[in-house]
Amino acid sequence: FSVLLFSGDISSSSGASGAASDGCSDAAKLVYVVSNENDLYSFKPDTLQFTRIGALNCRAGGLATPNNITVDRTGTAWVNYSDGSLFKVSTKDATCQSTPFQPLQHQFERFGMAFSANGPGAKEETLFVVGITGTTGSANDGQGLGKIDLGTFKLDLVGDFSGSLRRKGAEL
């Protein structure tokens, strides 16, 4: 299969306790990929083993396809589709749960995304996104950096990039 997108921390090894001192579950320490056939896989870098989890059946609009995936500390995947929708996805069985996220907030349609700890040693995290508009794949389709509050699903704009990176798309 060919890999469409991925998420995970390939530098970590999971601990026997299920959650190490960093607060991350074992599931959050794997790499996750979605194939062109919409199958979710986990990947263990130390054994080079892919494991099929299941098919993504998220109810995105029309012909929308997965655009990006990231995984939070609990091992839950978050998948952005090409129509701008955002789904919460189980890394245990690939089931999808819709979210109240409204596409096109601050003109963010598709986006690169990643979770980041809220500070050194913090176990709380924020979902950061870089907006990408249009379907041309042009590097000039960027909307800047934002963050999504997973309590309200409101996207707040942090700001555009500066200098030669202004209005450029990016992956996190």
Salt bridges, closest charged atoms under 4 A:
ASP22 OD1 - LYS29 NZ 3.75
ASP39 OD1 - ARG52 NH2 3.05
GLU125 OE1 - ARG73 NE 3.74
ASP156 OD1 - LYS154 NZ 3.17
ASP160 OD2 - ARG166 NH1 3.51
